[in-house]
Amino acid sequence: MRIERICPNEAEALYNCMKKIDQETQYMLYLPDERSFDKAKLIEDIKRHFYIGVKTENDEILGYLSVHISTLAKVKHIGYIMTGLINDLHQQGLATQMFNETIKWAERKGLRSWN
Protein backbone atom coordinates (compact mmCIF):
# COMPACT_ATOMS: atom_id res chain seq x y z
CA MET A 1 0.00 0.00 0.00
CA ARG A 2 1.13 3.51 -0.68
CA ILE A 3 -0.18 6.99 0.10
CA GLU A 4 -0.04 9.42 -2.81
CA ARG A 5 -1.89 12.10 -4.71
CA ILE A 6 -4.88 11.05 -6.77
CA CYS A 7 -4.58 12.22 -10.39
CA PRO A 8 -7.42 13.25 -12.72
CA ASN A 9 -6.95 10.10 -14.82
CA GLU A 10 -7.85 8.08 -11.69
CA ALA A 11 -11.36 9.55 -11.42
CA GLU A 12 -13.10 6.25 -12.09
CA ALA A 13 -10.96 4.40 -9.52
CA LEU A 14 -11.74 7.13 -6.97
CA TYR A 15 -15.46 6.87 -7.71
CA ASN A 16 -15.33 3.08 -7.26
CA CYS A 17 -13.63 3.56 -3.90
CA MET A 18 -16.20 6.12 -2.77
CA LYS A 19 -19.06 3.86 -3.89
CA LYS A 20 -17.60 0.89 -1.99
CA ILE A 21 -17.20 2.97 1.17
CA ASP A 22 -20.78 4.29 0.79
CA GLN A 23 -21.97 0.67 0.77
CA GLU A 24 -19.87 -0.39 3.77
CA THR A 25 -20.80 2.32 6.26
CA GLN A 26 -23.72 4.40 7.41
CA TYR A 27 -21.50 7.33 8.39
CA MET A 28 -20.77 8.75 4.93
CA LEU A 29 -22.81 11.60 3.45
CA TYR A 30 -24.15 9.48 0.59
CA LEU A 31 -26.46 6.51 0.94
CA PRO A 32 -25.28 3.36 -0.91
CA ASP A 33 -27.23 4.03 -4.12
CA GLU A 34 -27.24 7.82 -4.03
CA ARG A 35 -23.83 8.66 -5.54
CA SER A 36 -23.72 9.03 -9.32
CA PHE A 37 -20.68 9.08 -11.58
CA ASP A 38 -20.04 12.19 -13.63
CA LYS A 39 -16.50 11.61 -14.86
CA ALA A 40 -15.95 15.14 -16.19
CA LYS A 41 -17.16 16.70 -12.94
CA LEU A 42 -15.00 14.43 -10.78
CA ILE A 43 -11.94 15.08 -12.97
CA GLU A 44 -12.49 18.82 -12.56
CA ASP A 45 -12.88 18.39 -8.80
CA ILE A 46 -9.62 16.42 -8.59
CA LYS A 47 -7.84 19.15 -10.58
CA ARG A 48 -9.23 21.95 -8.41
CA HIS A 49 -8.83 20.41 -4.95
CA PHE A 50 -6.35 18.23 -3.08
CA TYR A 51 -6.97 14.48 -3.16
CA ILE A 52 -4.70 11.86 -1.63
CA GLY A 53 -5.36 8.15 -1.54
CA VAL A 54 -4.39 4.73 -0.30
CA LYS A 55 -3.39 2.80 -3.41
CA THR A 56 -2.48 -0.81 -4.10
CA GLU A 57 0.32 -1.96 -6.39
CA ASN A 58 -2.36 -2.21 -9.13
CA ASP A 59 -3.41 1.43 -8.54
CA GLU A 60 -6.73 0.47 -6.98
CA ILE A 61 -7.81 3.24 -4.59
CA LEU A 62 -8.96 1.88 -1.22
CA GLY A 63 -9.21 5.12 0.73
CA TYR A 64 -9.08 8.84 0.14
CA LEU A 65 -8.83 12.19 1.83
CA SER A 66 -9.76 15.40 0.05
CA VAL A 67 -9.40 19.04 1.00
CA HIS A 68 -11.71 21.52 -0.65
CA ILE A 69 -10.51 25.11 -0.48
CA SER A 70 -12.74 28.15 -0.74
CA THR A 71 -12.17 30.56 -3.60
CA LEU A 72 -13.48 33.50 -1.54
CA ALA A 73 -10.69 35.93 -0.66
CA LYS A 74 -11.51 36.19 3.05
CA VAL A 75 -11.50 32.44 3.62
CA LYS A 76 -9.15 31.10 0.95
CA HIS A 77 -6.79 30.00 3.73
CA ILE A 78 -9.42 27.52 4.99
CA GLY A 79 -10.22 24.07 3.63
CA TYR A 80 -12.67 21.40 4.62
CA ILE A 81 -11.81 17.72 4.73
CA MET A 82 -13.63 14.62 3.55
CA THR A 83 -12.19 11.18 4.12
CA GLY A 84 -13.07 7.54 3.72
CA LEU A 85 -11.30 4.21 4.01
CA ILE A 86 -12.63 0.73 3.26
CA ASN A 87 -13.42 -1.29 6.37
CA ASP A 88 -10.71 -3.92 5.82
CA LEU A 89 -8.01 -1.25 6.19
CA HIS A 90 -9.16 0.36 9.43
CA GLN A 91 -6.77 0.42 12.41
CA GLN A 92 -3.63 0.14 10.27
CA GLY A 93 -2.46 3.75 10.45
CA LEU A 94 -3.34 4.52 6.82
CA ALA A 95 -5.77 7.34 7.64
CA THR A 96 -3.15 8.85 9.94
CA GLN A 97 -0.62 8.73 7.10
CA MET A 98 -3.10 10.46 4.76
CA PHE A 99 -3.69 13.19 7.35
CA ASN A 100 0.05 13.67 7.92
CA GLU A 101 0.69 14.08 4.19
CA THR A 102 -2.29 16.43 3.93
CA ILE A 103 -0.99 18.61 6.76
CA LYS A 104 2.38 18.93 5.01
CA TRP A 105 0.60 19.92 1.78
CA ALA A 106 -1.65 22.41 3.62
CA GLU A 107 1.31 24.09 5.27
CA ARG A 108 2.98 24.51 1.86
CA LYS A 109 -0.28 26.00 0.50
CA GLY A 110 -0.61 28.45 3.41
CA LEU A 111 -3.74 26.95 4.95
CA ARG A 112 -3.86 27.98 8.59
CA SER A 113 -7.12 26.82 10.16
CA TRP A 114 -7.39 23.22 11.41
CA ASN A 115 -10.44 23.59 13.69
Contacts in CASP RR format, 6 or more apart in sequence:
PFRMAT RR
TARGET T0000
AUTHOR 0000-0000-0000
METHOD contacts of the structure
MODEL  1
MRIERICPNEAEALYNCMKKIDQETQYMLYLPDERSFDKAKLIEDIKRHF
YIGVKTENDEILGYLSVHISTLAKVKHIGYIMTGLINDLHQQGLATQMFN
ETIKWAERKGLRSWN
1 54 0 8 1.000
1 55 0 8 1.000
1 56 0 8 1.000
1 62 0 8 1.000
1 89 0 8 1.000
1 94 0 8 1.000
2 54 0 8 1.000
2 55 0 8 1.000
3 52 0 8 1.000
3 53 0 8 1.000
3 54 0 8 1.000
3 55 0 8 1.000
3 94 0 8 1.000
3 97 0 8 1.000
3 98 0 8 1.000
3 101 0 8 1.000
4 52 0 8 1.000
4 53 0 8 1.000
4 55 0 8 1.000
5 50 0 8 1.000
5 51 0 8 1.000
5 52 0 8 1.000
5 53 0 8 1.000
6 14 0 8 1.000
6 46 0 8 1.000
6 51 0 8 1.000
6 52 0 8 1.000
6 53 0 8 1.000
6 61 0 8 1.000
6 64 0 8 1.000
7 46 0 8 1.000
8 43 0 8 1.000
8 46 0 8 1.000
8 47 0 8 1.000
10 46 0 8 1.000
10 59 0 8 1.000
10 61 0 8 1.000
11 39 0 8 1.000
11 42 0 8 1.000
11 43 0 8 1.000
11 46 0 8 1.000
12 37 0 8 1.000
12 39 0 8 1.000
13 59 0 8 1.000
13 60 0 8 1.000
13 61 0 8 1.000
14 42 0 8 1.000
14 46 0 8 1.000
14 51 0 8 1.000
14 61 0 8 1.000
14 64 0 8 1.000
15 35 0 8 1.000
15 37 0 8 1.000
15 39 0 8 1.000
15 42 0 8 1.000
16 60 0 8 1.000
16 61 0 8 1.000
17 60 0 8 1.000
17 61 0 8 1.000
17 62 0 8 1.000
17 63 0 8 1.000
17 64 0 8 1.000
17 86 0 8 1.000
18 30 0 8 1.000
18 35 0 8 1.000
18 64 0 8 1.000
18 84 0 8 1.000
19 35 0 8 1.000
20 86 0 8 1.000
21 28 0 8 1.000
21 63 0 8 1.000
21 84 0 8 1.000
21 85 0 8 1.000
21 86 0 8 1.000
22 28 0 8 1.000
22 30 0 8 1.000
22 31 0 8 1.000
22 32 0 8 1.000
22 34 0 8 1.000
22 35 0 8 1.000
23 32 0 8 1.000
24 86 0 8 1.000
24 87 0 8 1.000
25 87 0 8 1.000
28 84 0 8 1.000
29 82 0 8 1.000
49 66 0 8 1.000
49 67 0 8 1.000
49 68 0 8 1.000
49 69 0 8 1.000
50 66 0 8 1.000
50 67 0 8 1.000
50 69 0 8 1.000
50 102 0 8 1.000
50 105 0 8 1.000
50 106 0 8 1.000
50 109 0 8 1.000
51 64 0 8 1.000
51 65 0 8 1.000
51 66 0 8 1.000
52 64 0 8 1.000
52 65 0 8 1.000
52 66 0 8 1.000
52 98 0 8 1.000
52 101 0 8 1.000
52 102 0 8 1.000
52 105 0 8 1.000
53 61 0 8 1.000
53 62 0 8 1.000
53 63 0 8 1.000
53 64 0 8 1.000
53 65 0 8 1.000
53 98 0 8 1.000
54 61 0 8 1.000
54 62 0 8 1.000
54 63 0 8 1.000
54 64 0 8 1.000
54 85 0 8 1.000
54 89 0 8 1.000
54 94 0 8 1.000
54 98 0 8 1.000
55 61 0 8 1.000
55 62 0 8 1.000
56 62 0 8 1.000
62 85 0 8 1.000
62 86 0 8 1.000
62 88 0 8 1.000
62 89 0 8 1.000
63 83 0 8 1.000
63 84 0 8 1.000
63 85 0 8 1.000
63 86 0 8 1.000
63 89 0 8 1.000
63 94 0 8 1.000
63 98 0 8 1.000
64 82 0 8 1.000
64 83 0 8 1.000
64 84 0 8 1.000
64 85 0 8 1.000
64 98 0 8 1.000
65 81 0 8 1.000
65 82 0 8 1.000
65 83 0 8 1.000
65 84 0 8 1.000
65 95 0 8 1.000
65 98 0 8 1.000
65 99 0 8 1.000
65 102 0 8 1.000
66 81 0 8 1.000
66 82 0 8 1.000
66 83 0 8 1.000
67 79 0 8 1.000
67 80 0 8 1.000
67 81 0 8 1.000
67 102 0 8 1.000
67 105 0 8 1.000
67 106 0 8 1.000
67 111 0 8 1.000
68 79 0 8 1.000
68 80 0 8 1.000
68 82 0 8 1.000
69 76 0 8 1.000
69 78 0 8 1.000
69 79 0 8 1.000
69 109 0 8 1.000
69 111 0 8 1.000
70 76 0 8 1.000
70 78 0 8 1.000
70 79 0 8 1.000
77 110 0 8 1.000
77 111 0 8 1.000
77 112 0 8 1.000
77 113 0 8 1.000
78 111 0 8 1.000
78 112 0 8 1.000
78 113 0 8 1.000
79 106 0 8 1.000
79 111 0 8 1.000
79 113 0 8 1.000
81 102 0 8 1.000
83 95 0 8 1.000
83 98 0 8 1.000
83 99 0 8 1.000
84 95 0 8 1.000
85 94 0 8 1.000
85 95 0 8 1.000
103 114 0 8 1.000
106 114 0 8 1.000
END
